[in-house]
C-alpha cells in the first residue's frame, strides 16, 4: 500500500507545470502582448478531450515553452456567463476550441478537439508560420489555386468557422472537379450531407 501511495505521489508531483494562462479579461489578453499571437482555449469542465488537453498537452514542457515564447494564452470556460457569449461570437461548434488571433483581432486559425503534445506543437508551428492557416489557404485560392486539395482544406476551415454557405459552395465545386482524389471526393460529399444540400 505504501508503494502505491509513493508512486501516485511521484506521478502527481512530476506533472505540476502547466501553461501559464493569462489572468485577466479577454480584451486585456488581446492587448497584453502586441508582438504575440493570441491563443484562446475554450473548454468545459465535463468534456474528456478538454481534460486530456489539460492533463497531457498543456502540461508538456515543450508545449509550455513554445506557447510562452510565441503566444498569449487565454483560457475560458465556454459555458460560463463570460465564456458563452465569447464562444458564440466566434461561432464555436464544439469543445475544446483553440482559436488564434493576430494583433488586429483577425482570426488566423482554429482547431477543435484533443491533440497530443507532438501534434499540438505541429499545429502551433503551422499557425506561427502561416502554413495551412485560413488566411494562407484563402490567399492561395484567390490567387488561382483551384486544386481540389486547396479547396477542400479551405472548405474545412470555413466549416470550422461556422460559415456553412461558403463551405457548401467549395464542397460542391470539389465533387464536380475533374481531378479529385477518391478520399477528398467522399469526404466532401459527407460534409455536404452534414451541412445539408
DOSE-400239 format. One line per 10 residues: for each residue x, y, z of N, C-alpha, C. Coordinates in nm, 4 decimals. Example, Ala and Ser with C-alpha at 12.3 -4.5 7.8 and 13.67 -1.06 7.14 Angstrom:
BEGIN
1.3190/-0.5690/0.7800/1.2300/-0.4500/0.7800/1.3200/-0.3300/0.7800; 1.2850/-0.2250/0.7080/1.3670/-0.1060/0.7140/1.2900/0.0030/0.7870
END
This chain:
BEGIN
0.0815/-0.1191/0.0000/0.0000/0.0000/0.0000/0.0866/0.1265/0.0000; 0.1958/0.1228/0.0799/0.2847/0.2390/0.0840/0.3479/0.2635/-0.0519; 0.3862/0.1543/-0.1234/0.4472/0.1683/-0.2553/0.3515/0.2347/-0.3534; 0.2253/0.1951/-0.3499/0.1256/0.2534/-0.4396/0.1086/0.4022/-0.4104; 0.1028/0.4374/-0.2846/0.0885/0.5766/-0.2452/0.2097/0.6585/-0.2891; 0.3297/0.6056/-0.2725/0.4519/0.6757/-0.3125/0.4545/0.6950/-0.4642; 0.4196/0.5916/-0.5401/0.4178/0.6021/-0.6863/0.3157/0.7072/-0.7300; 0.1964/0.7054/-0.6679/0.0932/0.8026/-0.7017/0.1417/0.9449/-0.6739; 0.2043/0.9666/-0.5588/0.2544/1.0997/-0.5234/0.3639/1.1451/-0.6188; 0.4509/1.0526/-0.6596/0.5558/1.0876/-0.7552/0.4966/1.1259/-0.8903
0.4014/1.0491/-0.9372/0.3376/1.0803/-1.0656/0.2658/1.2139/-1.0589; 0.1966/1.2377/-0.9497/0.1224/1.3616/-0.9348/0.2167/1.4817/-0.9271; 0.3251/1.4695/-0.8555/0.4163/1.5824/-0.8381/0.5004/1.6089/-0.9621; 0.5209/1.5083/-1.0475/0.6006/1.5277/-1.1686/0.5241/1.6063/-1.2745; 0.3952/1.6147/-1.2604/0.3133/1.6740/-1.3656/0.2511/1.8065/-1.3190; 0.3267/1.8844/-1.2424/0.2726/2.0062/-1.1846/0.2781/2.1251/-1.2789; 0.3770/2.1347/-1.3680/0.3867/2.2528/-1.4515/0.2793/2.2499/-1.5595; 0.2221/2.3641/-1.5797/0.1139/2.3812/-1.6768/0.1377/2.5100/-1.7532; 0.0606/2.5275/-1.8599/0.0638/2.6531/-1.9338/0.0231/2.7645/-1.8385; 0.0923/2.8759/-1.8474/0.0601/2.9921/-1.7643/-0.0431/3.0772/-1.8390
-0.1704/3.0558/-1.8070/-0.2792/3.1250/-1.8747/-0.2858/3.2698/-1.8313; -0.3197/3.3575/-1.9238/-0.3328/3.4996/-1.8927/-0.4400/3.5188/-1.7870; -0.4072/3.5952/-1.6852/-0.5004/3.6197/-1.5752/-0.5612/3.7586/-1.5926; -0.6739/3.7639/-1.6563/-0.7420/3.8908/-1.6831/-0.8563/3.8664/-1.7787; -0.9087/3.9739/-1.8350/-1.0217/3.9619/-1.9258/-0.9740/3.9293/-2.0673; -1.0703/3.8944/-2.1506/-1.0440/3.8655/-2.2912/-0.9796/3.9861/-2.3594; -1.0363/4.1037/-2.3408/-0.9849/4.2269/-2.4033/-0.8439/4.2561/-2.3535; -0.8198/4.2384/-2.2248/-0.6857/4.2609/-2.1693/-0.5857/4.1630/-2.2297; -0.6279/4.0396/-2.2491/-0.5386/3.9388/-2.3079/-0.5026/3.9752/-2.4512; -0.5997/4.0275/-2.5264/-0.5739/4.0681/-2.6646/-0.4725/4.1815/-2.6719
-0.4793/4.2722/-2.5741/-0.3920/4.3899/-2.5754/-0.2606/4.3693/-2.5010; -0.2483/4.2599/-2.4270/-0.1354/4.2400/-2.3370/-0.0003/4.2301/-2.4067; 0.0109/4.1483/-2.5092/0.1385/4.1265/-2.5769/0.1202/4.1517/-2.7260; 0.1423/4.2755/-2.7710/0.1182/4.3072/-2.9116/0.2088/4.2315/-3.0089; 0.3179/4.1759/-2.9614/0.4087/4.1030/-3.0511/0.3827/3.9529/-3.0538; 0.2810/3.9109/-2.9818/0.2492/3.7676/-2.9763/0.1113/3.7419/-3.0348; 0.0898/3.6190/-3.0751/-0.0401/3.5768/-3.1268/-0.1282/3.5365/-3.0084; -0.2521/3.5813/-3.0115/-0.3484/3.5452/-2.9072/-0.3943/3.4017/-2.9315; -0.3920/3.3196/-2.8256/-0.4396/3.1822/-2.8335/-0.5500/3.1642/-2.7296; -0.6735/3.1521/-2.7776/-0.7871/3.1331/-2.6881/-0.8248/2.9862/-2.6792
-0.8387/2.9381/-2.5575/-0.8749/2.7982/-2.5325/-1.0119/2.7946/-2.4676; -1.1139/2.7531/-2.5441/-1.2493/2.7387/-2.4932/-1.2702/2.5936/-2.4514; -1.3040/2.5738/-2.3249/-1.3163/2.4384/-2.2703/-1.4445/2.4265/-2.1882; -1.4731/2.3039/-2.1474/-1.5787/2.2785/-2.0488/-1.5186/2.1901/-1.9395; -1.5828/2.1902/-1.8247/-1.5340/2.1084/-1.7125/-1.5654/1.9607/-1.7288; -1.6642/1.9266/-1.8087/-1.7151/1.7901/-1.8150/-1.6671/1.7100/-1.9357; -1.6137/1.7719/-2.0391/-1.5812/1.7027/-2.1640/-1.4396/1.6450/-2.1573; -1.4266/1.5144/-2.1810/-1.2977/1.4466/-2.1619/-1.1859/1.4975/-2.2532; -1.2093/1.5351/-2.3815/-1.0984/1.5894/-2.4603/-1.0379/1.7162/-2.3982; -1.1209/1.7965/-2.3317/-1.0685/1.9153/-2.2622/-0.9801/1.8733/-2.1455
-1.0275/1.7743/-2.0718/-0.9497/1.7243/-1.9578/-0.8175/1.6636/-2.0044; -0.8210/1.5949/-2.1186/-0.6984/1.5347/-2.1720/-0.5993/1.6420/-2.2180; -0.6497/1.7482/-2.2807/-0.5607/1.8588/-2.3190/-0.4916/1.9156/-2.1961; -0.5700/1.9398/-2.0910/-0.5134/1.9948/-1.9677/-0.4126/1.8995/-1.9042; -0.4461/1.7720/-1.8995/-0.3624/1.6741/-1.8290/-0.2351/1.6390/-1.9054; -0.2430/1.6256/-2.0362/-0.1287/1.5756/-2.1135/-0.0594/1.6818/-2.1986; -0.1369/1.7597/-2.2711/-0.0766/1.8530/-2.3662/-0.0301/1.9813/-2.2989; -0.1161/2.0424/-2.2187/-0.0811/2.1686/-2.1550/0.0078/2.1525/-2.0331; 0.0510/2.0300/-2.0060/0.1497/2.0064/-1.9006/0.2825/1.9598/-1.9603; 0.2881/1.9511/-2.0931/0.4103/1.9096/-2.1616/0.5096/2.0260/-2.1669
0.6320/2.0008/-2.1270/0.7344/2.1059/-2.1172/0.7564/2.1774/-2.2502; 0.7638/2.1027/-2.3611/0.7869/2.1644/-2.4923/0.6698/2.2525/-2.5343; 0.5481/2.2063/-2.5082/0.4294/2.2852/-2.5401/0.4270/2.4121/-2.4551; 0.4536/2.3969/-2.3254/0.4544/2.5120/-2.2344/0.5547/2.6170/-2.2815; 0.6759/2.5746/-2.3132/0.7802/2.6683/-2.3562/0.7453/2.7371/-2.4878; 0.6910/2.6612/-2.5827/0.6573/2.7170/-2.7136/0.5445/2.8195/-2.7016; 0.4436/2.7859/-2.6240/0.3328/2.8800/-2.6028/0.3833/3.0052/-2.5324; 0.4630/2.9882/-2.4296/0.5162/3.1011/-2.3538/0.5963/3.1961/-2.4423; 0.6710/3.1415/-2.5360/0.7578/3.2228/-2.6228/0.6801/3.2963/-2.7324; 0.5753/3.2339/-2.7873/0.5129/3.2877/-2.9080/0.3674/3.3316/-2.8951
0.2998/3.2956/-2.7871/0.1564/3.3189/-2.7789/0.1160/3.3822/-2.6462; 0.0019/3.4508/-2.6480/-0.0625/3.4949/-2.5252/-0.1794/3.3993/-2.5029; -0.1645/3.3047/-2.4111/-0.2680/3.2041/-2.3911/-0.3779/3.2524/-2.2961; -0.5008/3.2325/-2.3390/-0.6165/3.2735/-2.2599/-0.7127/3.1558/-2.2517; -0.7517/3.1191/-2.1319/-0.8372/3.0026/-2.1088/-0.9721/3.0490/-2.0554; -1.0791/2.9989/-2.1171/-1.2120/3.0394/-2.0718/-1.3085/2.9210/-2.0810; -1.3842/2.9044/-1.9737/-1.4873/2.8014/-1.9720/-1.6014/2.8503/-2.0616; -1.6300/2.7768/-2.1682/-1.7269/2.8190/-2.2693/-1.8708/2.8129/-2.2215; -1.8936/2.7635/-2.1008/-2.0301/2.7523/-2.0503/-2.0587/2.8481/-1.9334; -1.9676/2.9414/-1.9106/-1.9892/3.0393/-1.8040/-2.0560/3.1638/-1.8606
-2.0946/3.2539/-1.7726/-2.1597/3.3796/-1.8116/-2.0693/3.4629/-1.9020; -1.9397/3.4574/-1.8774/-1.8429/3.5312/-1.9588/-1.8044/3.4536/-2.0835; -1.7867/3.3229/-2.0698/-1.7373/3.2416/-2.1798/-1.8375/3.2126/-2.2893; -1.9625/3.1945/-2.2520/-2.0646/3.1570/-2.3509/-2.0802/3.2610/-2.4623; -2.0913/3.3918/-2.4301/-2.1031/3.4906/-2.5380/-1.9787/3.4959/-2.6280; -1.8611/3.4770/-2.5686/-1.7373/3.4753/-2.6484/-1.7371/3.3562/-2.7442; -1.7742/3.2405/-2.6919/-1.7794/3.1185/-2.7730/-1.8787/3.1357/-2.8878; -1.9933/3.1923/-2.8580/-2.0950/3.2158/-2.9607/-2.0498/3.3213/-3.0608; -1.9782/3.4227/-3.0130/-1.9268/3.5274/-3.1019/-1.8313/3.4696/-3.2065; -1.7545/3.3693/-3.1667/-1.6621/3.3045/-3.2595/-1.7265/3.1876/-3.3347
-1.8571/3.1719/-3.3177/-1.9326/3.0649/-3.3852/-1.8717/2.9280/-3.3576; -1.8365/2.9059/-3.2321/-1.7820/2.7763/-3.1929/-1.8842/2.6664/-3.2130; -1.8351/2.5507/-3.2571/-1.9261/2.4382/-3.2830/-1.8942/2.3155/-3.1976; -1.7885/2.3198/-3.1192/-1.7527/2.2056/-3.0363/-1.6438/2.2425/-2.9372; -1.6160/2.1474/-2.8491/-1.5145/2.1666/-2.7446/-1.4082/2.0590/-2.7560; -1.2888/2.0870/-2.7184/-1.2321/2.2192/-2.6971/-1.2090/2.2919/-2.8290; -1.2204/2.4223/-2.8241/-1.1910/2.5085/-2.9383/-1.0662/2.5886/-2.9051; -0.9674/2.5806/-2.9932/-0.8458/2.6628/-2.9795/-0.8489/2.7606/-3.0957; -0.8473/2.8899/-3.0645/-0.8572/2.9925/-3.1682/-0.7380/3.0869/-3.1596; -0.6904/3.1333/-3.2753/-0.5716/3.2186/-3.2828/-0.6071/3.3489/-3.3529
-0.5692/3.4608/-3.2908/-0.5971/3.5930/-3.3463/-0.4681/3.6737/-3.3557; -0.4594/3.7570/-3.4598/-0.3435/3.8460/-3.4699/-0.3689/3.9728/-3.3882; -0.2774/4.0702/-3.3973/-0.2874/4.1921/-3.3172/-0.4108/4.2748/-3.3522; -0.4641/4.2570/-3.4757/-0.5834/4.3307/-3.5192/-0.7120/4.2510/-3.4967; -0.7015/4.1436/-3.4210/-0.8117/4.0542/-3.3876/-0.8673/3.9807/-3.5090; -0.7848/3.9662/-3.6132/-0.8212/3.8832/-3.7271/-0.7921/3.7384/-3.6927; -0.8846/3.6507/-3.7257/-0.8643/3.5093/-3.6961/-0.7619/3.4495/-3.7918; -0.6574/3.3914/-3.7346/-0.5545/3.3246/-3.8139/-0.5901/3.1792/-3.8381; -0.6389/3.1151/-3.7344/-0.6748/2.9745/-3.7477/-0.7516/2.9302/-3.6246; -0.8051/2.8093/-3.6324/-0.8723/2.7455/-3.5192/-0.8688/2.5954/-3.5419
-0.8742/2.5233/-3.4340/-0.8928/2.3785/-3.4432/-0.9655/2.3297/-3.3196; -1.0264/2.2144/-3.3362/-1.1103/2.1559/-3.2332/-1.0517/2.0233/-3.1866; -1.0832/1.9859/-3.0630/-1.0540/1.8521/-3.0152/-0.9205/1.8379/-2.9447; -0.8955/1.7152/-2.9063/-0.7717/1.6813/-2.8342/-0.6592/1.6533/-2.9329; -0.5429/1.7088/-2.9050/-0.4196/1.6802/-2.9784/-0.3133/1.6423/-2.8761; -0.2429/1.5311/-2.8978/-0.1313/1.5006/-2.8084/-0.0216/1.6061/-2.8277; 0.0719/1.6145/-2.7341/0.1714/1.7219/-2.7376/0.2430/1.7406/-2.8715; 0.2905/1.6335/-2.9342/0.3657/1.6499/-3.0591/0.2783/1.7050/-3.1704; 0.1537/1.6597/-3.1804/0.0635/1.7103/-3.2848/0.0172/1.8522/-3.2527; 0.0031/1.8835/-3.1247/-0.0342/2.0194/-3.0861/0.0781/2.1161/-3.1223
0.2021/2.0759/-3.0958/0.3172/2.1598/-3.1335/0.3212/2.1839/-3.2838; 0.2935/2.0800/-3.3623/0.2914/2.0945/-3.5082/0.1847/2.1957/-3.5504; 0.0687/2.1920/-3.4847/-0.0376/2.2885/-3.5143/0.0080/2.4310/-3.4793; 0.0733/2.4458/-3.3650/0.1228/2.5779/-3.3247/0.2259/2.6303/-3.4231; 0.3144/2.5431/-3.4690/0.4153/2.5829/-3.5675/0.3502/2.6273/-3.6977; 0.2440/2.5574/-3.7401/0.1710/2.5968/-3.8611/0.1096/2.7356/-3.8446; 0.0508/2.7617/-3.7287/-0.0090/2.8926/-3.7043/0.0978/3.0006/-3.7092; 0.2096/2.9758/-3.6442/0.3173/3.0747/-3.6392/0.3767/3.1016/-3.7771; 0.3915/2.9968/-3.8580/0.4498/3.0125/-3.9911/0.3469/3.0488/-4.0979; 0.2185/3.0354/-4.0636/0.1135/3.0642/-4.1604/0.0839/2.9485/-4.2539
0.1354/2.8320/-4.2255/0.1170/2.7155/-4.3121/-0.0212/2.6530/-4.2887; -0.0963/2.6392/-4.3981/-0.2299/2.5786/-4.3957/-0.3270/2.6474/-4.3011; -0.3048/2.7748/-4.2749/-0.3990/2.8517/-4.1941/-0.5079/2.9069/-4.2860; -0.6139/2.9567/-4.2279/-0.7229/3.0121/-4.3077/-0.6745/3.1231/-4.4020; -0.6009/3.2257/-4.3533/-0.5567/3.3314/-4.4452/-0.4671/3.2786/-4.5588; -0.3807/3.1836/-4.5274/-0.2895/3.1293/-4.6298/-0.3672/3.0544/-4.7370; -0.4626/2.9713/-4.6951/-0.5430/2.8945/-4.7913/-0.6319/2.9859/-4.8743; -0.6894/3.0874/-4.8119/-0.7754/3.1814/-4.8839/-0.6947/3.2584/-4.9886; -0.5743/3.2992/-4.9516/-0.4873/3.3700/-5.0464/-0.4520/3.2806/-5.1647; -0.4137/3.1554/-5.1369/-0.3827/3.0607/-5.2457/-0.5003/3.0455/-5.3406
-0.6184/3.0316/-5.2830/-0.7396/3.0121/-5.3627/-0.7689/3.1359/-5.4480; -0.7604/3.2537/-5.3871/-0.7879/3.3782/-5.4591/-0.6846/3.4065/-5.5674; -0.5630/3.3554/-5.5487/-0.4575/3.3742/-5.6496/-0.4647/3.2701/-5.7613; -0.5662/3.1841/-5.7567/-0.5879/3.0929/-5.8680/-0.5632/2.9466/-5.8415; -0.5263/2.9088/-5.7201/-0.5072/2.7670/-5.6896/-0.6446/2.7031/-5.6706; -0.6947/2.6407/-5.7750/-0.8267/2.5787/-5.7733/-0.8159/2.4264/-5.7592; -0.7050/2.3795/-5.7037/-0.6892/2.2354/-5.6858/-0.7922/2.1853/-5.5847; -0.8309/2.0598/-5.5993/-0.9305/2.0041/-5.5078/-0.8775/2.0016/-5.3644; -0.7484/1.9819/-5.3482/-0.6897/1.9775/-5.2141/-0.6994/2.1136/-5.1447; -0.6632/2.2208/-5.2158/-0.6712/2.3548/-5.1575/-0.8157/2.3907/-5.1260
-0.9062/2.3618/-5.2205/-1.0477/2.3926/-5.1973/-1.1032/2.3120/-5.0794; -1.0618/2.1859/-5.0677/-1.1086/2.1016/-4.9572/-1.0608/2.1557/-4.8229; -0.9329/2.1893/-4.8147/-0.8786/2.2430/-4.6891/-0.9445/2.3757/-4.6523; -0.9694/2.4598/-4.7530/-1.0352/2.5880/-4.7275/-1.1809/2.5665/-4.6866; -1.2490/2.4735/-4.7521/-1.3882/2.4432/-4.7160/-1.3966/2.3959/-4.5712; -1.3021/2.3135/-4.5294/-1.2994/2.2670/-4.3903/-1.2805/2.3833/-4.2935; -1.1959/2.4782/-4.3320/-1.1736/2.5961/-4.2469/-1.3023/2.6790/-4.2359; -1.3717/2.6966/-4.3497/-1.4991/2.7686/-4.3465/-1.5994/2.6973/-4.2563; -1.6054/2.5663/-4.2681/-1.6975/2.4880/-4.1867/-1.6655/2.5036/-4.0377; -1.5363/2.4978/-4.0036/-1.4936/2.5168/-3.8644/-1.5318/2.6543/-3.8117
-1.5335/2.7538/-3.9007/-1.5658/2.8915/-3.8618/-1.7164/2.9178/-3.8589; -1.7941/2.8160/-3.8934/-1.9392/2.8317/-3.8921/-1.9946/2.8971/-4.0171; -1.9136/2.9074/-4.1228/-1.9592/2.9665/-4.2485/-2.0000/2.8545/-4.3441; -2.1175/2.7999/-4.3202/-2.1653/2.6849/-4.3969/-2.1917/2.7169/-4.5434; -2.2307/2.8402/-4.5740/-2.2619/2.8780/-4.7122/-2.1374/2.8674/-4.7996; -2.0267/2.9260/-4.7547/-1.9038/2.9207/-4.8342/-1.8435/2.7805/-4.8342; -1.8571/2.7095/-4.7234/-1.8089/2.5714/-4.7182/-1.8850/2.4867/-4.8197; -2.0161/2.5015/-4.8232/-2.1016/2.4257/-4.9155/-2.0654/2.4553/-5.0610; -2.0401/2.5817/-5.0897/-2.0022/2.6222/-5.2256/-1.8733/2.5517/-5.2702; -1.7753/2.5476/-5.1820/-1.6482/2.4831/-5.2165/-1.6616/2.3314/-5.2254
-1.7340/2.2696/-5.1316/-1.7537/2.1242/-5.1383/-1.8247/2.0859/-5.2690; -1.9198/2.1681/-5.3124/-1.9903/2.1416/-5.4386/-1.8953/2.1485/-5.5576; -1.8045/2.2462/-5.5555/-1.7045/2.2567/-5.6631/-1.6127/2.1349/-5.6636; -1.5790/2.0872/-5.5449/-1.4861/1.9737/-5.5336/-1.5463/1.8478/-5.5951; -1.6722/1.8183/-5.5650/-1.7296/1.6926/-5.6162/-1.7508/1.6967/-5.7673; -1.7464/1.8172/-5.8260/-1.7561/1.8304/-5.9716/-1.6207/1.8579/-6.0365; -1.5141/1.8540/-5.9564/-1.3790/1.8825/-6.0052/-1.3300/1.7679/-6.0940; -1.2531/1.8031/-6.1956/-1.2039/1.6998/-6.2887/-1.0902/1.6169/-6.2311; -1.0223/1.6706/-6.1312/-0.9077/1.5996/-6.0736/-0.9200/1.5982/-5.9208; -0.9939/1.5014/-5.8691/-1.0166/1.4928/-5.7254/-0.9901/1.3496/-5.6802
-0.9244/1.3369/-5.5673/-0.8964/1.2029/-5.5151/-1.0249/1.1402/-5.4606; -1.0243/1.0104/-5.4537/-1.1379/0.9334/-5.4011/-1.1714/0.9795/-5.2590; -1.0678/0.9961/-5.1777/-1.0862/1.0320/-5.0374/-1.1473/1.1720/-5.0236; -1.0922/1.2708/-5.0955/-1.1435/1.4078/-5.0865/-1.2860/1.4152/-5.1416; -1.3126/1.3419/-5.2500/-1.4470/1.3397/-5.3082/-1.5496/1.2929/-5.2048; -1.5213/1.1802/-5.1402/-1.6175/1.1247/-5.0450/-1.6276/1.2054/-4.9157; -1.5173/1.2621/-4.8718/-1.5237/1.3479/-4.7530/-1.6043/1.4747/-4.7836; -1.5915/1.5252/-4.9056/-1.6688/1.6430/-4.9453/-1.8174/1.6111/-4.9530; -1.8512/1.4945/-5.0079/-1.9930/1.4534/-5.0140/-2.0497/1.4353/-4.8729; -1.9712/1.3773/-4.7847/-2.0143/1.3599/-4.6463/-2.0387/1.4957/-4.5804
-1.9455/1.5889/-4.6010/-1.9597/1.7225/-4.5428/-2.0829/1.7918/-4.5980; -2.1093/1.7773/-4.7264/-2.2311/1.8349/-4.7852/-2.3558/1.7755/-4.7224; -2.3517/1.6462/-4.6959/-2.4649/1.5806/-4.6297/-2.4863/1.6332/-4.4892; -2.3769/1.6598/-4.4187/-2.3871/1.7112/-4.2819/-2.4422/1.8534/-4.2831; -2.3889/1.9367/-4.3759/-2.4355/2.0747/-4.3856/-2.5812/2.0766/-4.4301; -2.6139/1.9885/-4.5223/-2.7489/1.9842/-4.5787/-2.7492/2.0447/-4.7171; -2.7757/1.9617/-4.8141/-2.7813/2.0073/-4.9541/-2.8969/2.1029/-4.9670
END
